[in-house]
Amino acid sequence: MAARTLEERRFRFPVLALAVPLLLPALAAAQAFGPDEVRSHTQPYIPAPALAIRTGVELVEVPVVVRDRQHKAVAGLSRSDFAIFDSGKKRDITFFSVENFISPSRIDIRGLKR
């Protein structure tokens, strides 16, 4: 490939400088859209809601300790001795259990083997 002369380089620059401004309107016209080709739709921005976890509860545990005037636990109570209300409405007690607690000081460990 032969090296270009200074004369050839000078001639090429003005041709490019003239060709680019003449070609730009032709390129813009080729990209123009007709009035029936452009559609727009606007709506108000509504951000996505924060993550929410919803659950349903069928059974609620209500632990209770009943004490007398001397602050001792009352034994021998049954389901019929209790009533549960939720927002002023009486609810059924579907499950009832009694847990007995034995104080560690009352456990006889003499008979236990290791």
C-alpha positions, 0 to 999 in steps of 0.5 A, spaced: 500 500 500 502 506 497 503 512 502 498 517 501 501 524 499 500 530 503 495 533 497 491 527 497 490 527 505 488 535 504 483 533 499 480 527 503 478 532 509 474 537 506 470 532 502 468 528 509 467 535 512 462 536 507 459 529 506 457 529 514 452 535 515 449 533 508 448 526 510 445 527 517 438 530 515 437 524 510 439 519 516 434 523 521 428 523 516 429 515 515 428 514 522 422 519 523 415 516 525 409 517 522 403 520 527 400 513 527 406 510 528 407 513 535 403 511 541 404 513 548 400 511 555 401 514 561 399 512 568 400 515 575 406 511 579 404 507 584 410 504 588 410 496 589 407 494 596 412 492 601 413 485 603 407 483 607 406 476 610 399 474 612 397 468 616 391 465 619 391 462 626 386 457 628 389 455 635 392 460 640 395 458 647 394 462 653 398 459 659 395 461 665 397 460 673 391 461 678 394 463 685 390 464 691 391 470 696 397 466 699 400 466 692 400 459 692 398 455 685 391 453 685 390 445 683 384 441 681 381 446 676 378 444 669 376 447 662 369 449 665 373 454 670 375 458 665 372 463 659 376 466 653 374 472 650 376 475 644 374 483 642 368 482 647 366 475 644 366 469 648 370 463 644 370 456 645 376 452 649 378 447 644 384 444 648 385 444 655 391 441 659 394 441 666 401 442 667 404 440 674 410 443 677 414 439 682 419 444 686 426 441 685 427 442 693 421 436 694 425 431 689 428 425 693 434 424 689 437 418 694 434 413 690 436 415 683 442 411 680 448 414 676 
